[in-house]
Amino acid sequence: MPQKNNRTKIDRVYKPFPKIKKAMNLGKVIFYGSIRACNQNVYRKLREHFISLEKEYVISGLSEEVIIYKDNRGIPHIEARNFNDVYKAQGFITTTDRLWQMDMSRRLVNGRLSEILGPDLINNDKLFRSFSLFRSAQKSISLYSEETLEWMQSYCDGVNTYIEHVKKLNRLPVEFTILDYEPEPWSILDMLSIGRLLSYSLSHNFTNEIFRFELQKKIDDELFEEIKPNYPSDGPITIPDYMMGENVKIKQQTSEKTINNLDFFSDHLAELLNLSSEVTKGSNGWVISGKHTKSGKPILANDPHIEMQAPSTWYQTHLKVNNETENMNVIGVTLPGVCGIILGHNDKIAWGVTNNRADVQDLFIEKRNPSNPNQFQYKGKWEEAEVIEEVIKVKGQADVAFPVVVTRHGPIISDVIGNNQQIKLKENLALQWNANYPTCDLEALLDINRSKNWEEFRNSLRKYSTPVLNFLFASEDGTIAYRVGGKIPIRNKGNGLLPVPGCDDEFEWKGFIPFEELPEVVNPKQGFIVSANNKVIGDHYPYMIASSWDAPYRAKRINQMLRKSIAENTPLVIEDVKIMQDDTLNLQAVQLLNILLPVLYPVKHNKLETECIRILQKWDCKDTSYNAAPLIYHFWWWEICCTLFKEKMGTFLFEKMVDRMNITDELIRKAAQGNDSTWFNNAGGFEKVIIESFKKSIITIIDLQGNNPYEWKWGEFHHFITKHPFGKKNKFIGNLINPQGKIPIGGSYVTVALASYDRKTGHILDGAPWRMVVDLKDCLGMDINAPGQSGNFLSHWYDDQSLLYVNQQLETQKFKPEQYRNSKMKVKLKPSKSM
């Protein structure tokens, strides 16, 4: 039976002399890190002692022997005779590499970071307790089949077996030693809860609603209207109208009812919510019909965009089950702590995903009863809210108690967001979110792992709810397909851009788009399907999915490359598709430089500025790391944004600006065509903004890289670095743990090889740590997972894939037994009854 998560248990042990112990623990990191950086021979011996695996383990509950082969990248290939055993082995081996990451993910989603990290994380814990993702996970358990629950419990048993093993040997990962606590047992609730972290990561419409309201209050209506979301008319659509035929055009009603006094933005809130327009949780994915490939079978490519971190968000795994009645052979990636494969392929099908950008969150303005703070008005009556008394345990100080108040629409989050000394919220905002409903997502994914064709894959998605994703599919039988998976709300009224009144049913959700009516295309005539967070479907579609989409440059570029190959009648192979994934052509620059450069020509420039103009004129518009032109261009574009918006919006709102790229580029194009723009007019006019922004950007670059533009390099600023959490705030520790340091890298926000970055430091924020290309002919796959498989900084596999990543290389997946069975690392898990 599933284990219940004991959320009240204190999992650290208090010991005497905490300051001395903390210093000793920190000394261990410095000692190990120094050895890693300076003496590789001693480091290897230490590594073997602390993180080496034994050749055999006796595992209670196994029914038969399981063999795990770890290949040259540390990827486990697990061979078992049944599903319970394969998932138990998966839990065991994953924990050897990612235990501390698993525990931190669990603590984040459960709102329990303060227990081990102290009072700085109290507000973060309050926020996640208010989100109540662990409660919706708890309610979801009853939806799962007994068979799936059995498999999930087997995975948890494998995790807990390893935890007990290393605790007995006093070999817990060093992070536990430093923070002076031990991990609790893993449970099904933990697994389902951290699975919901993807929903949090990919769904931030509620923060966008807050941004728009605060901005609406700060600027006049004319300025606000100019920067509403607007997908470019020439932007690619995954399923354009001509693919879906003529449907009845039904538009949902919209409303502009808003509130105008949401005074609660501050730098503290930004850190709490991690609001940043610089982060692009997107993805690229495309699938090509066999009629355009050399093998005659489909090729699928996928590179989900997510935070670049150490260890990687993803964990690579190969699961193989084979007996007289059942079999499975699936490889790909999963989240550490979650069983099965989330993205990858088996021996019949391959699948990938991109973020759909569906608006699945709404903020409702609730009217509170002045006589009873736990009652809220609905249809003229006061309704009693559910009140959940939460207690947050805090390292080094007393417990913190606070109530989570849940209305008919969801938890009140404004109390938490506004909980700091600088702001006092007057409005009560409740968050309605599809992730707060019971779901059966993991069962859907486990079904996909065993699917053999499109029909089985499609039926598996019936159980899937959150996060809403674009699923790309290819199969050995030649089928290629695309389908939206997940629950997208149908609103009575409203467009999801702004908070709406919650005191009546005017803006209520009426349910979700029916499964059979979600966007889907199978074997389109053009012979390929592209999804890159662009608009999903044409305007004839009767439901609202979203009001805001990513800038279309990546989708447009992928379409260009595929159409060019088809027009040239060049059959594609995996290597061709890999090159497409690594493409750094900046289509934004291709379009905008034709507008921007001519503005500079009539103006007198100094010698250095003139040289910079020449560099841009000769540029091929590729964001390569060794070139000066990308540096000049991106700094110029950013300065245009600053000049247009920063003064009017204020620094905080400007930095959190939603849809900045689409809005800025559209304003530039319209102004260049002679259309009036209030934003440009307020900043001094189109020509003045462009010219002064150029000059300011050059001054900024000189301060960074000197006054010789021919020595400037994009990669000197724009870089990748493997950063363990302990190294983020302590540069000395960071350099010891991550001796590779900064690695120059190409790409940008707008390239297919996406690499969004911090505007101040140049450090890569988001990218595609895992990339995969699969040819369905013999299921030949290639992938990479940066920085590496292991979360242990002593391990060779901690960052061994970093250089492969920045050099745009993929490694062949070892999918066939002859590719991995000769591995030097072979681990046997034996059932206790056989000993």
Phi, psi and omega in degrees: 000153180298144176274141175271143181279122178275094188280350183263354184288135174272123189255016174244155180249123179282134182229159182290161176054057184298325182293320179294317181295320180298318179295320178295319180295318177296324178298327177298317180297315180298318181298308181295319181295320179297318178297318181298319184285331190247323188230095186292327181294311178295321179301317181296321179293319177298318181299316180299324182288316189272333186233005181290149177264146175284162181283334180218144172227142173262121186242120177289142179096345174290143178265331179214167180295141176239138178246132178242124175253127175257123185275190186294345176257006180081015180277125179280133173248110190255121178248122181221167182263350179206168187288321178302316182291320183293323180284327175296318178294322178298315178300318181297307187288327177297320183293331178297334183256331194227026186301312183293321176300317178301316182292321179293322177297317178298316181293323179299306185290333180271357181068049183228026179286329182299333180302326185246341185247352174095186191293341179299339184259009183298312181296323176298316179296320178298319181298312182287330173296323179290321176302327176061032180297326179291333178287319177293328175295319179298318179292336183286335186305322183292345180278342185279148177290158179299322180297314180294319177300323178297316179295317180297320178293325176299317177301313180299320178298321177295318176301311185291330175298316180290321179302313180296323180298310184285334176294319179296324181274358185058044181236034173298151176309147189300334180299324178294322179295315181296318182273356171061053174207169179238149181286147174278166175300150179274145182225166175300322178298320176300315181300312182289328180292313182288338172299330180283349175298329176297322177298318178295315183297325187259359184231100181231031182296330182295326176289327176293322177299317179297316178303312184296324180291317179295321179292320179300326178289330188271331184240165182280169186299323182296316178294319182296319180298325184291340185243024171288153181304136181207109179285130182304141183296335180263009180286141180297146175240130184302313176238086179293168184304324184293339178280328186261357181079181182275118176248162175293130182276112181237121179254133175289147177291150176240163181217149179252016177298125182217174166248156190237017183222048176273083184269069184221029177266142177198165178297327179298317179297322180301316179293321182299315184266352184056041178288128177199125176284355180276352182257129185236086179286079183242222177167158168244144173203139174207156181223138188241132178295151178298340179289350178245012180241156181292326182284343184081001177244159180296154171239133179242136177235140179210135173216089179294136181263128182204174184301134174277113185215168175238123356286171179300152173302326188261155174231123182280138182208149174235122182245128181227124177236132181209118172211192187292335187242342184214152178207156176204138178217096189225140182223148179160219182231156174219175171275133176304127183103354182240132184280160179083190180243128180274317180226138178157219180205157168247202183273006179231326185225162172225150179212154176214173182220158166226159178291125183286336185070014179300142177275102184244016179229138173225142172261128178250133178275109185264139178263115186271143176289119181297340180266346181210104186295350180257015176240143182225145185282136173211120181053045174081001180237157177269123178257139178282128176274157173280131179243121181249117180278115181256145175233119180259122176276135188235129180296124174086001178206179184292157176299153178243121179258141174202152181267140168259119183256122185244116176270183178298338181267339182142186183291144171286116182253349182295327178299322182283315181299322183270010187277070171211174190288340189269343188227154177220111183281138175261334184263150178254112184251121177256139182259118170260132191208137181295339179287349178270006176261149174298136183221172182230042190297316184293325177296322177300316182291322177294326174294320178299321180307328184256001182291146183245350183202178183297319182299315180293319179299312181299317179295327177298324182291347177299333181271355189268141184230313189209146355289157178289126185228156168270118180262126174254141190223143171214147180224160181300332181281002175101355181286136167237146185201163176221139177207141172282131178242132177129172183263115179249124186291148170257120183264141171303315182201156178110157182242008176076006183276331188223156173300150184230156179299140181249010186275356174215188185264015185300325184245019183295154169283135180262009186125203182233156178303127181302146182307315184290347182254002175290147182303137182203143172216138181232128177048059179296154184299328183292344174084013175200161178224135181236135175221119180217049179064018175277178179302135190278319190210156184292172186289350178283348180294134190281353183242152173275124175263312180201160175258349186225134179230164176293157172305142191277008189298317181294313180298320181295319182292318178298316176302317179303310184296318180292316180295324179296315179298319180293318180297326179277359180057042180258105179299132186273146173236172182306318182300321178298317183290323176299318178298322177297319178300329185267009185293133181244016178293127183265095182292335174298314179294321178305317182281313190280329180297329176295338177267317190282315184300316180301335178293331182279335190300318183285352188266146177281131181235157173284174187300316183293318178297321179297319178296322179295322177297318178298319179299318179292324179296325183271353186291140176274007178066025174259131182277066179275150187290334186267005187254148177278329187302316178301323179298312180297313184298310185293323176292324178296311181301318180295322179294325175299315178301313181300315182295321182288316196245333194296316183294316182290320184277330191089154188301314185296309182295324179299316181292337180257017186300130180273141177059034185303317186292310179302317183294310182298313182296321179293320178297320179297313182297317181293317180296321179295332179275003178091003178284142183289135177229118180296324179297313178294320180299317180295333181268005176110001180105158186302306184298318181297316180299314183294315184291310182294325177296320178300312182295320178295320182295323179295319178299318179298317181293322178303318179297331182274317191228016175089183188254018175248100185297340180281354174255356178290147178218134176303318183288343175292331177263313187270108191217159176252139176214136177279115183236111171291146180308326180291340182265357185286326182256347180238104185297323181297310178298318180301318180292328178289316183287327185239073187293345180292333179068204182284135178239119179302143181213146178271190181086179181191195178297331193254356183268158176302316172283078189290137176208080178288153193214161175286125185296337182269319186257339185081359181291133181296127177266307183234148176194204179242083181301327175247127175232144181218142169227133182228129170262123184288357170285106183064014179051049177282117183237153174226145178201178175206153179219096184271145003277342180173180185283324190267148173264001181266115186294348174281344186280144172300329183275007178292320183216025184289346180261004181296311181293324175300320182295308183290336177271009173060046179247148171242154177251146178292130175291139177268087187263334182263146183307321181294345180274336185236345185287347176269016180298146179288335181254112181230125183239130176255131172253119184248142177292144184296332183293340183272356184261000000 
